[in-house]
């Protein structure tokens, strides 16, 4: 019998860190949104596993490479660990339909709102003897594609107003998040941990 786990799936840019209008290529460009690290620490303390789900087309565009991206994610986890939090893994989609790439084009189906990254995370947990409890698992993001990905994956969607905070885009697409939060801290402290 597999252990049932609750997972907090998080978008990155605009949800955890400030969206700087271009791709975060170096750790010195990565700036946490206020109390995002506290939110991750609270979720971990409450028993959640944390997974990052992020579209990173800067790879296909040649703006950055995977080494740079991994360094940014390592730095992000270091910041989380200072507060007692951490994420298990960062999944990223390197492709973009408008930027053909000989290596990354095979990953087009993983791009949010597609569910490829979430499916990979769920499968990797299964191989480790864990079953993601979809009723207790959430996806938090700032864009309509995050809410759509959550819905398509069977996860509970939460929209944050930081970053793009696409409430209007969600309404136009008839995507209804369970909760609209000021930021990641409010999402975790004000809603998720109360469920």
Residue pairs with C-beta under 8 A, 6 or more apart in sequence:
2 126
2 129
2 130
2 131
3 129
3 130
3 131
4 130
4 131
4 132
4 133
5 47
5 49
5 125
5 130
5 131
5 132
5 133
6 47
6 48
6 49
6 132
6 133
6 136
6 137
7 48
7 49
7 50
7 51
7 121
7 125
7 132
7 133
7 137
7 138
8 40
8 43
8 48
8 49
8 50
8 51
8 137
8 138
8 140
8 188
8 192
9 51
9 52
9 53
9 118
9 121
9 137
9 138
9 139
9 140
9 150
9 153
9 155
10 16
10 40
10 50
10 51
10 52
10 53
10 87
10 139
10 140
10 141
10 184
11 52
11 53
11 54
11 112
11 139
11 140
11 141
11 142
11 143
11 146
12 52
12 53
12 54
12 76
12 90
13 19
13 24
13 54
13 163
14 141
14 142
14 143
14 160
14 162
14 163
14 164
14 165
15 33
15 36
15 140
15 141
15 142
15 146
15 160
15 162
15 163
15 184
16 32
16 33
16 36
16 40
16 52
16 76
16 184
17 24
17 30
17 31
17 32
17 33
17 36
17 76
18 31
18 32
18 33
18 162
18 163
19 142
19 163
19 164
20 29
20 31
22 58
22 63
23 56
23 58
23 61
23 63
23 64
24 30
24 72
25 58
25 63
25 64
25 68
25 72
26 68
26 71
26 72
27 71
27 72
27 75
29 72
30 72
30 75
30 76
32 76
32 79
33 162
33 163
33 183
33 184
34 183
34 185
35 183
35 184
35 185
36 183
36 184
36 185
37 79
37 80
37 82
37 83
37 85
38 83
38 85
38 185
39 85
39 183
39 184
39 185
39 187
39 188
39 189
40 50
40 80
40 83
40 85
40 86
40 87
40 184
40 188
41 80
41 83
41 84
41 85
42 85
42 188
42 189
42 193
43 50
43 85
43 188
43 192
43 193
44 50
44 84
44 85
44 86
45 84
45 85
46 193
49 88
49 125
49 130
50 85
50 86
50 87
50 88
51 87
51 88
51 89
51 90
51 91
51 121
52 73
52 76
52 87
52 89
52 90
52 91
52 92
53 91
53 112
53 117
53 118
53 121
53 139
53 146
53 149
54 90
54 91
54 92
54 93
55 92
55 93
55 96
55 111
55 112
55 145
56 64
56 69
56 92
56 93
56 94
57 93
57 94
57 95
57 96
57 99
57 111
58 64
58 69
59 65
59 66
59 69
59 92
59 94
59 95
59 101
59 104
60 94
60 95
60 96
60 99
60 100
60 101
60 104
60 105
61 96
61 99
66 94
69 92
73 90
76 87
76 90
77 86
77 87
80 86
80 87
89 121
89 124
91 110
91 117
91 118
91 120
91 121
92 117
93 107
93 110
93 111
93 112
93 114
93 116
93 117
94 101
94 103
94 104
94 107
95 101
95 104
95 105
95 106
95 107
95 108
95 110
95 111
96 111
97 108
97 111
107 116
109 116
110 116
110 117
110 120
112 143
112 145
112 146
112 148
112 149
113 144
113 145
113 146
113 148
113 149
113 152
114 149
114 152
115 149
115 152
115 153
118 139
118 149
118 153
118 155
119 153
121 132
122 132
125 131
125 132
134 154
134 155
135 156
136 195
137 155
137 156
138 150
138 155
138 156
138 157
138 158
138 178
138 187
138 192
139 146
139 147
139 149
139 150
139 153
139 155
139 156
139 157
139 158
140 146
140 158
140 159
140 160
140 181
140 184
140 187
140 188
140 192
141 147
141 149
141 150
141 157
141 158
141 159
141 160
142 159
142 160
142 161
142 162
142 163
142 164
142 165
142 166
143 163
143 164
143 166
143 169
144 166
144 169
144 170
144 172
144 173
144 175
146 157
146 159
147 157
147 159
147 170
147 175
147 177
148 173
148 175
150 156
150 157
150 158
150 177
151 157
151 175
156 178
156 195
157 175
157 177
157 178
158 177
158 178
158 179
158 180
158 181
158 187
158 191
158 192
159 165
159 166
159 167
159 170
159 177
159 179
159 180
159 181
160 180
160 181
160 182
160 183
160 184
160 186
160 187
161 167
161 180
161 181
161 182
161 183
162 182
162 183
162 184
167 180
170 176
170 177
178 191
179 187
179 190
179 191
181 187
181 190
181 191
182 190
